[in-house]
Amino acid sequence: MILRGILKLSNKIDAHRQDIPTLVQNKGISHPDVITTTQKLSEEIEIMQHIIDSIQSIKNNHTRKSDNESLKQDLRNINKYR
């Protein structure tokens, strides 16, 4: 289930990356749709980076309570993409 959520998140990131140039070309850089899509992309990349960092920390056995809490929050965030 978690991997499915990560895959969906990755697919959304890719889709937004592909959509932005077309949106900019058709609507202009300051159009609300461009800004909204860019903000979504940024949020999704941030979530993915937190997940990667948390997994790397666990893998390196440097897990602290704050890392575990961060991973739990990331997993809650990824539930949006299931």
ROSE-4610 file (N, C-alpha, C; in Angstrom, 1 decimal, always signed):
// ROSE-4610
residu = [M/M/M/I/I/I/L/L/L/R/R/R/G/G/G/I/I/I/L/L/L/K/K/K/L/L/L/S/S/S/N/N/N/K/K/K/I/I/I/D/D/D/A/A/A/H/H/H/R/R/R/Q/Q/Q/D/D/D/I/I/I/P/P/P/T/T/T/L/L/L/V/V/V/Q/Q/Q/N/N/N/K/K/K/G/G/G/I/I/I/S/S/S/H/H/H/P/P/P/D/D/D/V/V/V/I/I/I/T/T/T/T/T/T/T/T/T/Q/Q/Q/K/K/K/L/L/L/S/S/S/E/E/E/E/E/E/I/I/I/E/E/E/I/I/I/M/M/M/Q/Q/Q/H/H/H/I/I/I/I/I/I/D/D/D/S/S/S/I/I/I/Q/Q/Q/S/S/S/I/I/I/K/K/K/N/N/N/N/N/N/H/H/H/T/T/T/R/R/R/K/K/K/S/S/S/D/D/D/N/N/N/E/E/E/S/S/S/L/L/L/K/K/K/Q/Q/Q/D/D/D/L/L/L/R/R/R/N/N/N/I/I/I/N/N/N/K/K/K/Y/Y/Y/R/R/R]
num = [1/1/1/2/2/2/3/3/3/4/4/4/5/5/5/6/6/6/7/7/7/8/8/8/9/9/9/10/10/10/11/11/11/12/12/12/13/13/13/14/14/14/15/15/15/16/16/16/17/17/17/18/18/18/19/19/19/20/20/20/21/21/21/22/22/22/23/23/23/24/24/24/25/25/25/26/26/26/27/27/27/28/28/28/29/29/29/30/30/30/31/31/31/32/32/32/33/33/33/34/34/34/35/35/35/36/36/36/37/37/37/38/38/38/39/39/39/40/40/40/41/41/41/42/42/42/43/43/43/44/44/44/45/45/45/46/46/46/47/47/47/48/48/48/49/49/49/50/50/50/51/51/51/52/52/52/53/53/53/54/54/54/55/55/55/56/56/56/57/57/57/58/58/58/59/59/59/60/60/60/61/61/61/62/62/62/63/63/63/64/64/64/65/65/65/66/66/66/67/67/67/68/68/68/69/69/69/70/70/70/71/71/71/72/72/72/73/73/73/74/74/74/75/75/75/76/76/76/77/77/77/78/78/78/79/79/79/80/80/80/81/81/81/82/82/82]
x = [+0.8/+0.0/+0.9/+1.9/+2.8/+3.5/+4.0/+4.6/+3.7/+2.4/+1.4/+1.3/+1.2/+1.1/+2.3/+3.5/+4.7/+4.7/+4.3/+4.2/+3.2/+2.1/+1.1/+1.7/+2.3/+3.0/+4.0/+4.8/+5.8/+5.2/+4.1/+3.4/+2.8/+2.3/+1.7/+2.8/+4.0/+5.1/+5.5/+5.6/+5.9/+4.9/+3.6/+2.6/+2.6/+2.8/+2.9/+4.1/+5.2/+6.4/+6.2/+5.4/+5.1/+4.0/+3.1/+2.0/+2.5/+3.4/+3.8/+4.3/+5.2/+5.6/+4.4/+3.5/+2.3/+1.4/+1.2/+0.4/+1.0/+2.3/+3.0/+2.9/+3.1/+3.0/+1.6/+0.6/-0.8/-1.4/-1.0/-1.7/-0.8/+0.5/+1.4/+1.9/+3.1/+3.8/+3.0/+2.2/+1.6/+0.1/-0.3/-1.7/-1.9/-3.1/-3.4/-3.2/-3.6/-3.4/-2.0/-1.1/+0.3/+0.9/+0.5/+0.9/+0.4/-0.8/-1.4/-0.7/-0.5/+0.2/+1.7/+2.3/+3.7/+3.8/+2.8/+2.7/+2.5/+1.6/+1.3/+2.6/+3.3/+4.5/+5.5/+5.7/+6.6/+6.3/+5.0/+4.5/+4.8/+4.5/+4.7/+6.2/+7.0/+8.5/+9.0/+8.5/+8.9/+8.5/+7.3/+6.8/+7.7/+8.0/+8.8/+10.2/+10.8/+12.1/+12.1/+11.1/+11.0/+10.9/+10.2/+10.1/+11.5/+12.2/+13.5/+14.5/+14.4/+15.3/+15.0/+13.7/+13.4/+13.8/+13.6/+14.0/+15.5/+16.3/+17.7/+18.2/+17.6/+17.9/+17.7/+16.6/+16.3/+17.3/+17.6/+18.6/+19.9/+20.3/+21.6/+21.6/+20.5/+20.4/+20.7/+20.3/+20.5/+19.1/+18.2/+16.8/+16.7/+16.1/+15.8/+14.3/+13.8/+12.3/+11.8/+12.5/+12.1/+12.0/+12.9/+12.9/+11.6/+11.3/+10.1/+8.9/+8.8/+7.6/+7.5/+8.7/+8.7/+8.2/+8.6/+8.2/+6.7/+6.2/+4.8/+4.0/+4.5/+3.8/+3.8/+5.0/+5.1/+4.1/+4.0/+3.0/+1.6/+1.3/-0.1/-0.3/+0.7/+0.6/+0.5/+1.2/+1.1/-0.3/-1.0/-2.4/-3.2/-2.9/-3.7/-3.6/-2.5/-2.2/-2.6/-3.3/-3.7/-5.0]
y = [-1.2/+0.0/+1.3/+1.3/+2.4/+2.6/+1.5/+1.7/+2.1/+1.7/+2.2/+3.7/+4.2/+5.6/+6.4/+5.8/+6.5/+6.5/+5.4/+5.4/+6.4/+6.5/+7.5/+8.9/+9.1/+10.5/+10.7/+9.8/+9.9/+10.2/+9.5/+9.8/+11.2/+11.6/+13.0/+14.0/+13.8/+14.7/+14.8/+13.6/+13.5/+14.3/+14.0/+14.7/+16.2/+16.7/+18.1/+18.7/+18.0/+18.5/+18.6/+17.7/+17.7/+18.8/+19.0/+20.0/+21.4/+21.7/+23.1/+23.9/+23.3/+24.0/+24.4/+23.4/+23.7/+24.8/+24.7/+25.7/+27.1/+27.2/+28.5/+29.0/+28.1/+28.5/+29.0/+28.3/+28.7/+29.8/+29.9/+30.8/+31.9/+31.7/+32.7/+32.3/+32.8/+32.4/+32.8/+33.8/+34.3/+33.9/+33.0/+32.6/+31.7/+31.9/+31.1/+29.6/+29.0/+27.6/+27.2/+28.0/+27.7/+27.8/+28.8/+29.0/+27.8/+27.5/+26.3/+25.0/+24.8/+23.5/+23.5/+24.6/+24.7/+24.5/+25.1/+24.9/+23.4/+22.8/+21.4/+20.5/+20.8/+20.1/+20.3/+21.5/+21.8/+21.0/+21.0/+20.2/+18.7/+18.2/+16.8/+16.4/+17.2/+17.0/+17.0/+18.0/+18.1/+16.8/+16.3/+15.1/+13.9/+13.8/+12.7/+12.8/+14.0/+14.2/+13.8/+14.1/+13.7/+12.2/+11.6/+10.1/+9.5/+10.0/+9.5/+9.7/+10.9/+11.2/+10.2/+10.0/+9.1/+7.7/+7.2/+5.9/+5.7/+6.7/+6.7/+6.7/+7.5/+7.5/+6.2/+5.6/+4.3/+3.2/+3.3/+2.4/+2.5/+3.7/+3.9/+3.7/+3.3/+3.0/+4.3/+5.4/+6.6/+7.2/+6.2/+6.6/+7.2/+8.4/+9.0/+9.1/+9.5/+9.7/+10.7/+11.8/+12.8/+12.2/+11.3/+10.7/+9.9/+9.1/+8.3/+9.1/+10.2/+11.1/+11.7/+12.1/+12.6/+11.6/+10.4/+9.3/+9.1/+9.1/+8.9/+10.0/+11.3/+12.4/+12.2/+11.8/+11.6/+10.5/+9.4/+8.4/+8.9/+9.7/+10.3/+11.2/+11.9/+12.8/+11.9/+10.8/+10.0/+9.3/+9.2/+8.6/+9.4/+10.7/+11.5/+11.0/+10.2/+9.8/+8.4/+7.8/+6.4/+6.3]
z = [+0.0/+0.0/+0.0/+0.8/+0.9/-0.5/-1.1/-2.3/-3.4/-3.4/-4.3/-4.2/-3.0/-2.8/-3.3/-3.1/-3.5/-5.1/-5.7/-7.1/-7.7/-7.1/-7.5/-7.3/-6.2/-6.0/-7.1/-7.4/-8.4/-9.8/-10.1/-11.3/-11.4/-10.3/-10.2/-10.4/-9.8/-10.0/-11.5/-12.1/-13.5/-14.4/-14.1/-14.9/-14.7/-13.5/-13.3/-14.0/-14.0/-14.7/-16.2/-16.7/-18.1/-18.5/-17.5/-17.8/-17.7/-16.9/-16.7/-17.9/-18.8/-20.0/-20.9/-21.0/-21.9/-21.3/-20.0/-19.3/-19.5/-19.3/-19.4/-20.8/-21.8/-23.2/-23.6/-23.1/-23.4/-22.6/-21.3/-20.4/-19.9/-20.0/-19.4/-18.0/-17.7/-16.5/-15.2/-15.2/-14.0/-13.9/-14.8/-14.7/-13.5/-12.9/-11.6/-11.8/-13.0/-13.2/-13.1/-13.7/-13.7/-12.3/-11.5/-10.2/-9.3/-9.4/-8.6/-9.0/-10.2/-10.6/-10.1/-10.2/-9.7/-8.2/-7.5/-6.0/-5.7/-6.4/-6.2/-6.4/-7.5/-7.8/-6.7/-6.2/-5.2/-3.9/-3.5/-2.3/-2.5/-3.7/-3.9/-3.9/-4.5/-4.4/-3.0/-2.2/-0.8/+0.0/-0.2/+0.4/+0.0/-1.3/-1.8/-1.2/-1.1/-0.5/+1.0/+1.7/+3.1/+3.2/+2.4/+2.4/+2.1/+1.1/+0.8/+1.9/+2.5/+3.7/+4.8/+5.1/+6.2/+6.0/+4.8/+4.5/+4.6/+4.0/+4.1/+5.5/+6.4/+7.8/+8.5/+8.2/+8.8/+8.2/+7.0/+6.3/+7.0/+7.3/+7.9/+9.4/+10.0/+11.4/+12.3/+11.8/+12.5/+12.9/+13.2/+13.4/+14.8/+14.8/+16.1/+16.1/+17.3/+17.5/+16.5/+16.2/+15.3/+13.9/+13.5/+12.2/+12.1/+13.1/+13.1/+13.0/+13.7/+13.6/+12.2/+11.7/+10.3/+9.3/+9.4/+8.5/+8.7/+9.9/+10.1/+9.4/+9.5/+8.9/+7.4/+6.8/+5.4/+4.9/+5.7/+5.4/+5.4/+6.3/+6.4/+5.1/+4.7/+3.5/+2.3/+2.2/+1.0/+0.9/+2.0/+1.9/+0.9/+0.7/-0.2/-1.7/-1.9/-3.3/-3.6/-2.6/-2.8/-3.7]
